[in-house]
Amino acid sequence: MSELIKKEFKSRYQDDFILIHAPGRVNLIGEHTDYNDGFALPAAIDKRIVLAFGKNNLNRIRLHSVDMDEACEVKLSDKLSKNSLHWVNYILGIVDQIQKNDYNIGGFDCVFGGDIPIGAGLSSSAALEGGVALGLSELFGLSLSKMEMTILSQKAENDFVGMQCGIMDQFASIHGKKGHVIKLDCRSLEYELYPFLDSDTDIVLCDTNVHRELTSSGYNIRRQQCWEGVKILQKYDPEIKSLRDVERPFLEKYRKDMSEVVYNRCKFVIEENKRVEDACKALVNNDFKLFGKKMYESHTGLRDLYEVSCKELDILVNISSTINGVYGSRMMGGGFGGCTISLVKKNAIENFTDEIQKRYSEQTGSNIPIYRASIGDGTTRIESN
């Protein structure tokens, strides 16, 4: 991929460039907890976007997406407008945030492409944001720290793209470390690294090919419903700032004040935070059986309480639960489509793949892409020309 990006950049723009590696991410457990100030357990993976950057001294932003086979050129100004090409807005959002933080940059060229499946819930958008943040920092000598790039990337997606995501995706893509998962406190942004080095177990991703655009889905609605629950509970304890501050007995005590939907949303988030804690203890004890049990519990909650699953995701998890050698499986990402993440013994992967392909096709009439993923390093500069 790197050679392709370099070749494309040289053919379109110039020979002077820097090259950035920006990975996708998986989240083993802890879904929809990040914007509720909770805990998550993500990791960067070996699927990535590669970006080439160069200065053009034209006061213009010139972009080309190899995967989309689309190009865009806009004037660099203090007030950028949203573009009709959706992917362009993730890049312009980073430029917008850099300017709002009083950093000076000039016109630049960028060519990028990668092997992160688009819409599969592997956070290709966060990889693009983090890659652009690091690329512009390196290109123009901004010296942005990893934390500054993480916060800047989230704000770009919140304020410019219009997706009210939490910070977990950007954090994992930028801070990832090979062979480790990240227990992230989404309130304080403190984190711990937990080794995930079991040589007998692999991460397997099954892509439903059901791709829903999250900004037009129920994602933002779920966030509002959680906040509605917080506002109700604040009447009884003003110290509550988010669902992170709520224990299950307290929620049950005032359940009568909530609609069933709001109660279910709150219940899921509170229970999911506890599952992250339990999953970390399981990793310390090398107990993948318990870890997998927590994954299945997470999917049940996402399906029944948070209602962000779909028929195809449920079919995949149900099939996985009947195959020997599978520790656990669940939907991953914002939901409404995307992929499942499963922990599978290496010696069972061939059978797992065959069974999933066969039975998923029987039940849906569709074939399904399946990917194996390794845990890798976060966003980094690879080389210059």
C-alpha positions as CSV (number, residue, x, y, z in Angstrom):
1,M,0.0,0.0,0.0
2,S,2.8,2.4,0.8
3,E,4.4,2.0,-2.6
4,L,1.0,2.7,-4.3
5,I,0.4,5.8,-2.3
6,K,3.9,7.1,-3.0
7,K,3.5,6.5,-6.7
8,E,0.2,8.2,-6.8
9,F,1.4,11.2,-4.9
10,K,4.4,11.7,-7.2
11,S,2.3,11.3,-10.3
12,R,-0.2,13.9,-9.1
13,Y,1.8,16.4,-7.2
14,Q,5.5,16.3,-6.5
15,D,8.5,14.2,-5.2
16,D,8.8,15.9,-1.8
17,F,6.5,14.2,0.8
18,I,6.2,12.5,4.2
19,L,4.4,9.3,4.8
20,I,2.1,8.5,7.7
21,H,0.7,5.2,8.9
22,A,-2.7,5.4,10.7
23,P,-4.4,2.2,11.9
24,G,-8.0,1.2,12.3
25,R,-9.1,-0.1,15.7
26,V,-11.0,-2.9,17.3
27,N,-12.8,-2.6,20.6
28,L,-12.9,-5.8,22.4
29,I,-15.5,-4.7,24.9
30,G,-17.0,-1.4,26.2
31,E,-19.3,-0.1,23.5
32,H,-21.1,3.3,23.6
33,T,-19.4,3.9,27.0
34,D,-17.0,6.5,25.7
35,Y,-19.4,9.4,25.4
36,N,-20.8,8.5,28.8
37,D,-17.4,9.0,30.5
38,G,-17.0,5.3,30.9
39,F,-14.4,2.6,30.2
40,A,-13.5,0.9,26.9
41,L,-11.0,-1.7,25.9
42,P,-9.8,-0.9,22.3
43,A,-6.6,-1.7,20.4
44,A,-5.0,-0.5,17.2
45,I,-4.8,-3.1,14.5
46,D,-2.7,-4.0,11.5
47,K,-5.2,-2.7,9.0
48,R,-4.4,0.9,8.2
49,I,-4.6,4.0,6.1
50,V,-1.3,5.3,4.5
51,L,-1.2,9.0,3.8
52,A,1.4,11.1,1.8
53,F,1.7,14.8,2.5
54,G,3.6,17.6,0.9
55,K,3.5,21.4,0.9
56,N,2.3,23.1,-2.2
57,N,2.7,26.8,-1.4
58,L,-0.6,27.5,-3.2
59,N,-2.7,28.3,-0.2
60,R,-4.9,25.4,-1.3
61,I,-5.8,22.0,0.0
62,R,-5.5,19.3,-2.7
63,L,-6.7,15.8,-1.8
64,H,-7.0,12.5,-3.5
65,S,-8.6,9.3,-2.1
66,V,-7.2,6.3,-3.9
67,D,-9.9,4.0,-2.5
68,M,-12.7,6.2,-3.6
69,D,-11.0,7.3,-6.8
70,E,-12.1,10.9,-6.0
71,A,-10.2,14.2,-5.8
72,C,-11.0,17.5,-4.2
73,E,-9.4,20.9,-4.1
74,V,-10.5,23.8,-1.8
75,K,-9.0,27.1,-0.9
76,L,-7.3,27.2,2.5
77,S,-9.2,29.9,4.5
78,D,-10.0,30.8,8.1
79,K,-13.6,29.7,7.6
80,L,-13.9,26.3,5.9
81,S,-17.2,25.0,4.6
82,K,-18.5,21.4,4.6
83,N,-17.9,19.6,1.3
84,S,-20.3,17.5,-0.7
85,L,-17.7,14.6,-0.6
86,H,-18.2,13.1,2.9
87,W,-14.6,11.9,3.3
88,V,-13.3,15.3,2.6
89,N,-15.0,16.7,5.8
90,Y,-12.8,14.5,8.1
91,I,-9.8,16.2,6.7
92,L,-11.2,19.7,6.6
93,G,-12.4,19.2,10.2
94,I,-8.8,18.6,11.3
95,V,-7.6,21.8,9.4
96,D,-10.5,23.7,11.0
97,Q,-9.5,22.6,14.5
98,I,-5.8,23.3,13.9
99,Q,-6.6,26.9,12.9
100,K,-9.0,27.4,15.8
101,N,-6.1,26.4,18.1
102,D,-4.0,29.2,16.6
103,Y,-1.6,27.0,14.7
104,N,-0.4,28.3,11.3
105,I,-0.3,25.9,8.3
106,G,-0.1,26.5,4.6
107,G,-1.5,24.8,1.5
108,F,-0.8,21.1,1.2
109,D,-1.4,18.0,-0.9
110,C,-2.5,14.7,0.5
111,V,-3.0,11.3,-1.2
112,F,-4.3,8.4,0.9
113,G,-5.6,4.9,0.8
114,G,-5.7,1.7,2.9
115,D,-7.1,-1.7,3.7
116,I,-9.5,-0.7,6.5
117,P,-12.9,-1.9,5.3
118,I,-15.1,1.2,5.0
119,G,-18.2,1.1,7.1
120,A,-17.3,-2.1,8.9
121,G,-17.0,-0.4,12.3
122,L,-13.1,-0.4,12.3
123,S,-13.0,3.4,12.6
124,S,-11.5,4.3,9.2
125,S,-12.7,7.8,9.9
126,A,-10.7,8.0,13.2
127,A,-7.7,6.7,11.4
128,L,-8.0,9.3,8.7
129,E,-8.4,12.1,11.3
130,G,-5.4,10.9,13.3
131,G,-3.3,10.5,10.2
132,V,-4.1,14.0,9.0
133,A,-3.4,15.5,12.4
134,L,0.0,13.8,12.6
135,G,0.8,14.6,9.0
136,L,0.1,18.3,9.3
137,S,1.9,18.4,12.6
138,E,5.0,16.9,11.0
139,L,4.7,18.8,7.8
140,F,4.4,22.2,9.4
141,G,6.4,21.6,12.6
142,L,3.4,22.0,15.0
143,S,4.8,19.5,17.6
144,L,1.3,18.2,18.6
145,S,1.4,15.6,21.3
146,K,-0.6,12.4,21.0
147,M,-3.2,13.7,23.4
148,E,-3.5,17.0,21.6
149,M,-4.0,15.1,18.3
150,T,-6.6,12.8,19.9
151,I,-8.7,15.6,21.4
152,L,-8.4,17.7,18.2
153,S,-9.5,14.7,16.1
154,Q,-12.6,14.1,18.2
155,K,-13.6,17.7,18.1
156,A,-13.2,17.7,14.3
157,E,-15.7,14.9,14.1
158,N,-18.0,16.5,16.6
159,D,-18.0,20.0,15.4
160,F,-17.3,19.8,11.7
161,V,-18.5,16.4,10.5
162,G,-21.5,16.5,12.9
163,M,-21.0,13.1,14.5
164,Q,-21.3,13.3,18.3
165,C,-18.8,10.4,18.9
166,G,-16.8,9.9,22.0
167,I,-13.0,9.8,22.1
168,M,-12.3,6.1,22.1
169,D,-11.8,5.6,18.4
170,Q,-9.3,8.4,18.0
171,F,-7.5,7.5,21.2
172,A,-7.0,3.9,20.2
173,S,-5.8,4.7,16.6
174,I,-3.3,7.3,17.9
175,H,-2.1,5.6,21.1
176,G,-2.1,2.0,20.1
177,K,0.8,-0.3,21.1
178,K,1.6,-3.6,19.4
179,G,0.5,-6.7,21.4
180,H,-1.5,-4.6,23.9
181,V,-5.1,-3.5,24.5
182,I,-5.9,-0.2,26.1
183,K,-8.1,0.1,29.1
184,L,-9.2,3.7,28.6
185,D,-10.9,5.9,31.2
186,C,-12.9,8.1,28.8
187,R,-13.4,10.8,31.5
188,S,-9.9,11.4,32.6
189,L,-8.2,10.0,29.5
190,E,-5.9,8.0,31.8
191,Y,-5.2,4.5,30.4
192,E,-3.5,1.2,31.2
193,L,-2.0,-1.2,28.8
194,Y,-2.9,-4.9,29.1
195,P,-0.8,-7.5,27.2
196,F,-2.8,-9.4,24.7
197,L,-0.2,-11.9,23.6
198,D,-2.0,-15.3,23.6
199,S,-0.3,-17.1,20.8
200,D,-3.2,-19.6,20.5
201,T,-6.0,-17.0,20.0
202,D,-6.8,-14.6,17.1
203,I,-9.1,-11.8,16.6
204,V,-11.5,-12.5,13.7
205,L,-13.8,-9.9,12.2
206,C,-16.9,-10.8,10.2
207,D,-18.3,-7.9,8.0
208,T,-22.0,-8.0,7.4
209,N,-21.6,-5.6,4.5
210,V,-24.5,-3.7,6.1
211,H,-23.2,-0.1,6.1
212,R,-25.2,2.6,7.8
213,E,-24.1,6.2,7.9
214,L,-23.9,6.9,11.7
215,T,-24.6,10.6,11.4
216,S,-28.0,9.8,9.9
217,S,-28.6,6.8,12.2
218,G,-29.7,6.5,15.8
219,Y,-26.2,7.1,17.2
220,N,-26.8,10.8,18.2
221,I,-30.3,9.8,19.5
222,R,-28.8,7.2,21.9
223,R,-26.4,9.8,23.2
224,Q,-29.4,12.2,23.9
225,Q,-31.3,9.4,25.6
226,C,-28.4,8.7,28.0
227,W,-28.2,12.4,28.8
228,E,-31.9,12.4,29.5
229,G,-31.4,9.7,32.1
230,V,-28.5,11.6,33.7
231,K,-30.7,14.7,34.0
232,I,-33.4,12.7,35.8
233,L,-30.9,11.2,38.2
234,Q,-29.3,14.6,38.9
235,K,-32.5,15.7,40.6
236,Y,-31.7,13.2,43.3
237,D,-28.0,13.6,43.3
238,P,-26.5,16.8,41.8
239,E,-23.0,15.2,42.0
240,I,-23.9,13.0,39.0
241,K,-22.2,14.2,35.9
242,S,-22.7,11.2,33.6
243,L,-23.7,7.6,33.7
244,R,-20.2,6.8,34.9
245,D,-21.3,8.1,38.3
246,V,-24.3,5.9,38.6
247,E,-24.5,2.5,40.3
248,R,-27.2,0.0,39.3
249,P,-29.1,0.2,42.7
250,F,-29.4,4.0,42.3
251,L,-30.8,3.6,38.8
252,E,-33.3,1.0,40.0
253,K,-34.4,3.3,42.8
254,Y,-35.5,6.0,40.4
255,R,-36.5,3.8,37.4
256,K,-40.1,4.9,37.7
257,D,-39.2,8.4,36.7
258,M,-37.9,7.2,33.3
259,S,-39.4,5.9,30.2
260,E,-38.6,2.3,29.5
261,V,-36.3,3.3,26.6
262,V,-34.2,5.7,28.7
263,Y,-34.0,3.2,31.5
264,N,-32.7,0.5,29.1
265,R,-30.1,2.8,27.7
266,C,-28.8,3.7,31.1
267,K,-28.8,0.1,32.3
268,F,-26.8,-1.1,29.4
269,V,-24.1,1.6,29.9
270,I,-23.8,0.9,33.6
271,E,-23.5,-2.8,33.0
272,E,-21.1,-2.4,30.1
273,N,-18.7,-0.4,32.3
274,K,-18.7,-3.3,34.8
275,R,-18.0,-5.8,32.0
276,V,-14.9,-3.8,31.0
277,E,-13.5,-4.1,34.5
278,D,-14.3,-7.8,34.6
279,A,-12.7,-8.4,31.2
280,C,-9.5,-6.7,32.3
281,K,-9.3,-9.0,35.3
282,A,-9.9,-12.0,32.9
283,L,-6.9,-10.8,30.8
284,V,-4.7,-10.6,33.9
285,N,-5.6,-14.2,34.7
286,N,-5.3,-15.3,31.1
287,D,-9.0,-16.4,31.4
288,F,-10.2,-16.2,27.8
289,K,-13.3,-18.2,28.6
290,L,-14.5,-15.6,31.0
291,F,-13.5,-12.8,28.6
292,G,-15.6,-14.4,25.9
293,K,-18.6,-14.7,28.2
294,K,-18.4,-11.0,28.8
295,M,-18.4,-10.4,25.0
296,Y,-21.6,-12.4,24.6
297,E,-23.2,-10.5,27.5
298,S,-22.2,-7.2,25.8
299,H,-23.9,-8.2,22.5
300,T,-27.0,-9.2,24.3
301,G,-27.2,-5.8,25.9
302,L,-26.4,-4.0,22.7
303,R,-29.2,-5.9,21.0
304,D,-31.9,-5.8,23.6
305,L,-31.2,-2.7,25.8
306,Y,-29.3,-0.3,23.5
307,E,-31.0,-1.6,20.3
308,V,-28.1,-0.9,18.0
309,S,-27.7,-4.4,16.5
310,C,-29.3,-5.7,13.4
311,K,-30.5,-9.0,12.0
312,E,-27.2,-9.8,10.3
313,L,-25.1,-9.1,13.3
314,D,-27.3,-11.2,15.5
315,I,-27.1,-14.1,13.0
316,L,-23.3,-14.0,13.1
317,V,-23.1,-13.9,16.9
318,N,-25.6,-16.8,17.2
319,I,-23.7,-18.9,14.7
320,S,-20.4,-18.1,16.5
321,S,-21.8,-19.3,19.8
322,T,-22.3,-22.8,18.4
323,I,-18.8,-23.3,17.0
324,N,-16.1,-25.1,19.0
325,G,-13.0,-23.0,19.7
326,V,-14.8,-19.6,19.8
327,Y,-14.4,-17.9,23.2
328,G,-16.8,-15.0,22.5
329,S,-18.3,-12.8,19.9
330,R,-20.2,-9.6,19.7
331,M,-21.1,-6.7,17.4
332,M,-18.5,-4.0,17.4
333,G,-18.7,-0.2,16.7
334,G,-21.6,2.2,16.6
335,G,-24.0,-0.5,15.4
336,F,-26.8,-0.7,12.8
337,G,-24.4,-2.8,10.7
338,G,-20.7,-3.2,10.5
339,C,-18.9,-6.3,11.8
340,T,-18.7,-8.7,14.7
341,I,-15.5,-9.3,16.6
342,S,-14.7,-12.8,17.8
343,L,-12.0,-14.4,19.8
344,V,-11.1,-17.7,18.2
345,K,-8.5,-20.4,18.9
346,K,-6.0,-20.5,16.0
347,N,-6.6,-24.2,15.4
348,A,-10.4,-23.5,15.0
349,I,-10.2,-20.6,12.6
350,E,-10.5,-22.6,9.4
351,N,-13.6,-24.4,10.7
352,F,-15.0,-21.1,12.1
353,T,-14.6,-19.4,8.7
354,D,-16.2,-22.3,6.8
355,E,-19.1,-22.5,9.2
356,I,-19.7,-18.8,9.2
357,Q,-19.6,-18.6,5.4
358,K,-21.9,-21.5,4.9
359,R,-24.5,-20.8,7.5
360,Y,-24.6,-17.0,7.1
361,S,-25.2,-17.5,3.3
362,E,-28.0,-20.0,4.1
363,Q,-29.8,-17.6,6.4
364,T,-29.2,-14.3,4.5
365,G,-28.4,-15.3,0.9
366,S,-25.2,-13.2,1.1
367,N,-21.5,-13.9,1.3
368,I,-19.5,-12.4,4.0
369,P,-15.9,-11.0,4.2
370,I,-13.9,-12.4,7.1
371,Y,-10.7,-10.8,8.3
372,R,-8.0,-11.8,10.8
373,A,-6.5,-8.9,12.7
374,S,-3.4,-8.5,14.8
375,I,-2.9,-5.8,17.4
376,G,-0.4,-3.2,16.2
377,D,1.1,0.2,16.9
378,G,-0.7,3.5,16.7
379,T,-0.4,6.4,14.2
380,T,3.1,7.1,13.3
381,R,5.3,8.7,10.7
382,I,6.9,6.0,8.5
383,E,9.3,7.9,6.3
384,S,10.0,10.8,4.0
385,N,10.9,10.6,0.4
